[in-house]
Amino acid sequence: MADNFKAGIGFFAKYLSIWVAICIVLGVAIGYYFPGIPAFLGQFEYAKVSIPVAILIWLMIYPMMLKVDFTSIRNAGKKPKGLAITLVVNWLIKPFTMYLIAWFFLKVVFKTLIPTDLSTEYLAGAVLLGAAPCTAMVFVWSYLSDGDAGYTVVQVAVNDLVILFAFTPIVAFLLGVSEGQVPWDTLILSVVLFVVIPLGAGALTRSKLVKQRGKDWFDGVFCKKFDGITEGGLLLTLVILFAFQGRVILANPLAIILIAVPLVIQTYLIFFIGYGWARAWKVPYAIAAPAGMIGASNFFELAVAVAISLFGLSSGAALATVVGVLVEVPVMLSLVKIARATRGNFPAVAANQGN
């Protein structure tokens, strides 16, 4: 039975892209034909963060945190190149390329297809996505691409600190929105839920069980029990997310396509900037992969919350952030495949302390 289960997980993970597509369609269908289900789940929300989704994301992240080598966290400062790439790409490049690319497509290329006021709202939603690098899902992308879990924690934690003081001024500069309307409760709750709690739980579990049973048992037996949990949590999360947005997506098919074009281009561009930079700097693959993933993916919980707060639930800005969720998962899975296929172009381990 155990062997069959492990084999099933291997097959399951191998065709993850197919399962993702199925779950997206299933979620949209549930949201459209059975609206009572997302309405019921929508009651369990705090600070615009869905508690059911938060629990599933927590389940995705916890197994990865169990594998974190906390020595690598302490030593991350000795390998600053990965952090430098993450910070520069996320905060000095990404928000501004997002604005330029989205403006070009929404205001110029698609000018005759989108009313001016609506294109401005779509642009605002795109900028909100561009100014919010990923906090939760990047752990999944790092895991799937065989990234360094400990270093990924450091990269995410540093970005979370920067978000606290850089997100609002950047959004205000690009869109001229008021700095007083950022939902800080959403931001802080997300950081606690998606970083602090799973990291602390993983650290306590690892410390206690390694002392009691030894590292070999912990790595070879206990951690194996969580095989497939991350992928399963991802699929269930997608079903719920797209159930929430099913009617919105089906009611705006053309808008979805038009908004998706600049978002997809931006995602690939930012990934290859960070990933390519890491290659040029000879950064080890396990650090380079998550460095590219963090910038490419978005903190959609924050972006959606701010869009609703500033422009309203039925606004074009809110729709654009929803499209961000729609396109991110398939695109990020393709980037995971690209990263894994090109890992031979990177050094396996750091050649010196500067990596």
Helices and strands as residue ranges (DSSP letters): H 2-14, H 16-33, H 36-41, E 45-46, E 49-50, H 51-66, H 70-74, G 76-78, H 80-88, I 89-93, H 94-103, I 104-109, H 116-130, H 137-144, H 149-175, G 179-181, H 184-191, I 192-196, H 197-213, H 215-217, I 218-222, G 223-226, H 229-251, H 253-280, H 285-296, H 300-311, H 316-341, G 343-345
